[in-house]
């Protein structure tokens, strides 16, 4: 049982013993130091390297992921989806700029004009009225905003659902091992 949940110590008179902040800090630090020494083992870092190279397997720890904080998932998903939206917007802008600079829109206009109007060349068709830069970037911005909202909501909902499933089933078990070098 941790010290936070333990019942307070009582003196011989039956009242809880009052401890100073420094005393509690020293106790906490000493228990942390003892735990560190117990985890480190009896040998120092230099001899542990020699021990591992002498054929001993690396240490392994089996851990279980039982809870994911939905607030941190929401913040992370929001930032990643905003970054994805910005990247999408910039990529669409670059593609449409390159297509315009390469003369693709003029080629499409002349091809459609020659098909519709024949050889007279008096076509009023302009493909940029339908897929122009401003329309495409506006649509991309709208899709990016919806994407940010949906991805954030879905990731947060997934964290809540994982916590429910982990409460029932125990969570995901992960095995960690230290490097062999």
C-alpha positions as CSV (number, residue, x, y, z in Angstrom):
1,X,0.0,0.0,0.0
2,X,1.5,3.4,-0.8
3,X,2.1,6.1,1.8
4,X,-0.6,8.3,0.3
5,X,-3.3,5.7,1.1
6,X,-1.9,4.4,4.3
7,X,-3.5,5.3,7.6
8,X,-1.6,7.9,9.5
9,X,0.8,6.7,12.2
10,X,-0.5,7.2,15.7
11,X,1.6,8.1,18.8
12,X,1.2,6.4,22.1
13,X,-1.6,8.9,23.0
14,X,-3.7,7.8,20.1
15,X,-3.3,11.0,18.0
16,X,-1.7,11.0,14.5
17,X,2.0,11.9,14.5
18,X,2.6,15.3,12.8
19,X,5.6,15.2,10.5
20,X,7.2,18.1,9.0
21,X,7.4,18.5,5.2
22,X,11.2,18.0,5.2
23,X,10.7,14.7,7.1
24,X,8.1,13.5,4.7
25,X,10.3,14.5,1.7
26,X,13.3,12.7,3.2
27,X,11.3,9.5,3.8
28,X,10.0,9.7,0.2
29,X,13.5,10.2,-1.2
30,X,15.0,7.5,0.9
31,X,12.3,5.0,-0.2
32,X,12.9,6.0,-3.8
33,X,16.6,5.5,-3.4
34,X,16.1,2.1,-1.8
35,X,13.8,1.1,-4.7
36,X,16.4,2.3,-7.2
37,X,19.1,0.3,-5.5
38,X,16.8,-2.8,-5.4
39,X,16.1,-2.4,-9.1
40,X,19.7,-1.8,-10.1
41,X,20.9,-5.0,-8.4
42,X,24.1,-5.6,-6.5
43,X,26.5,-4.7,-9.3
44,X,27.4,-1.4,-10.9
45,X,26.9,-0.4,-14.5
46,X,30.4,-1.5,-15.6
47,X,30.0,-5.1,-14.3
48,X,26.5,-5.4,-15.6
49,X,27.8,-4.8,-19.1
50,X,30.4,-7.6,-18.6
51,X,27.7,-9.8,-17.1
52,X,25.4,-9.3,-20.2
53,X,28.2,-10.0,-22.6
54,X,28.9,-13.2,-20.8
55,X,25.8,-14.9,-22.2
56,X,23.1,-13.6,-19.9
57,X,19.8,-12.6,-21.5
58,X,18.6,-9.0,-21.3
59,X,16.1,-8.2,-18.6
60,X,12.4,-8.2,-19.6
61,X,9.4,-6.5,-18.1
62,X,5.8,-7.4,-18.8
63,X,3.6,-4.4,-18.5
64,X,-0.2,-4.0,-19.0
65,X,-1.7,-0.8,-20.5
66,X,-4.9,-0.5,-18.5
67,X,-5.9,3.1,-19.1
68,X,-5.3,5.9,-21.7
69,X,-6.0,9.4,-20.6
70,X,-8.7,10.8,-23.0
71,X,-7.7,14.4,-22.4
72,X,-4.1,13.7,-23.6
73,X,-5.5,11.7,-26.5
74,X,-7.8,14.6,-27.5
75,X,-4.9,17.1,-27.3
76,X,-2.6,15.0,-29.4
77,X,-5.2,14.0,-31.9
78,X,-6.2,17.7,-32.3
79,X,-2.6,18.8,-32.9
80,X,-1.9,16.0,-35.3
81,X,-5.1,16.5,-37.3
82,X,-4.4,20.3,-37.5
83,X,-0.9,19.5,-38.8
84,X,-2.4,17.0,-41.3
85,X,-4.9,19.7,-42.4
86,X,-2.1,22.3,-43.0
87,X,-0.1,19.8,-44.9
88,X,-3.1,18.9,-47.1
89,X,-3.8,22.6,-47.8
90,X,-0.2,23.4,-48.7
91,X,0.0,20.3,-50.9
92,X,-3.2,21.1,-52.8
93,X,-2.0,24.7,-53.3
94,X,1.4,23.5,-54.6
95,X,-0.3,21.0,-57.0
96,X,-2.7,23.6,-58.4
97,X,0.1,26.2,-58.8
98,X,2.2,23.7,-60.7
99,X,-0.7,22.7,-62.9
100,X,-1.4,26.4,-63.6
101,X,2.3,27.1,-64.4
102,X,2.5,24.1,-66.7
103,X,-0.4,25.4,-68.8
104,X,-2.7,22.5,-68.0
105,X,-5.8,24.7,-67.6
106,X,-5.1,26.5,-71.0
107,X,-4.7,23.1,-72.7
108,X,-8.0,21.9,-71.2
109,X,-9.7,25.1,-72.3
110,X,-8.5,24.8,-75.9
111,X,-9.3,21.1,-76.1
112,X,-12.9,21.6,-74.8
113,X,-13.3,24.7,-77.1
114,X,-12.2,22.7,-80.2
115,X,-14.6,19.9,-79.3
116,X,-17.6,22.1,-78.5
117,X,-17.2,24.9,-81.0
118,X,-15.3,23.2,-83.7
119,X,-12.5,25.1,-85.6
120,X,-14.1,28.6,-85.1
121,X,-12.2,29.0,-81.8
122,X,-14.9,31.2,-80.2
123,X,-15.4,29.2,-77.1
124,X,-16.3,30.8,-73.8
125,X,-15.5,27.7,-71.8
126,X,-13.1,28.2,-68.9
127,X,-12.2,25.2,-66.7
128,X,-11.0,27.5,-63.9
129,X,-14.6,28.6,-63.4
130,X,-15.2,25.1,-62.1
131,X,-11.9,23.9,-60.6
132,X,-10.1,27.2,-60.0
133,X,-7.6,27.8,-57.3
134,X,-10.0,29.7,-55.0
135,X,-12.7,27.0,-55.2
136,X,-10.4,24.1,-54.7
137,X,-8.6,25.8,-51.8
138,X,-11.9,26.7,-50.2
139,X,-13.1,23.1,-50.5
140,X,-9.8,21.9,-49.1
141,X,-10.1,24.2,-46.1
142,X,-13.6,23.0,-45.4
143,X,-12.6,19.4,-45.6
144,X,-9.6,20.1,-43.4
145,X,-11.7,21.7,-40.7
146,X,-14.2,18.8,-40.8
147,X,-11.3,16.4,-40.6
148,X,-9.9,18.1,-37.5
149,X,-13.2,17.9,-35.7
150,X,-13.9,14.3,-36.8
151,X,-10.4,12.9,-36.1
152,X,-10.3,14.6,-32.6
153,X,-13.7,13.3,-31.7
154,X,-13.0,9.8,-33.0
155,X,-9.7,9.5,-31.2
156,X,-11.2,10.7,-27.9
157,X,-14.1,8.3,-28.3
158,X,-11.6,5.5,-29.0
159,X,-9.7,6.3,-25.8
160,X,-13.0,6.1,-23.8
161,X,-13.9,2.8,-25.4
162,X,-10.4,1.4,-24.8
163,X,-10.7,2.3,-21.1
164,X,-14.0,0.5,-20.9
165,X,-12.7,-2.6,-22.7
166,X,-9.5,-2.5,-20.5
167,X,-11.6,-2.4,-17.4
168,X,-13.4,-5.5,-18.5
169,X,-10.6,-7.5,-20.1
170,X,-7.4,-6.1,-18.4
171,X,-5.9,-4.1,-21.2
172,X,-3.0,-4.7,-23.6
173,X,0.0,-6.6,-22.4
174,X,3.4,-5.3,-23.5
175,X,6.8,-6.9,-23.0
176,X,9.7,-4.5,-22.8
177,X,13.3,-5.7,-22.9
178,X,16.6,-3.7,-22.5
179,X,19.1,-3.5,-25.3
180,X,21.7,-6.1,-25.6
181,X,24.5,-3.6,-26.2
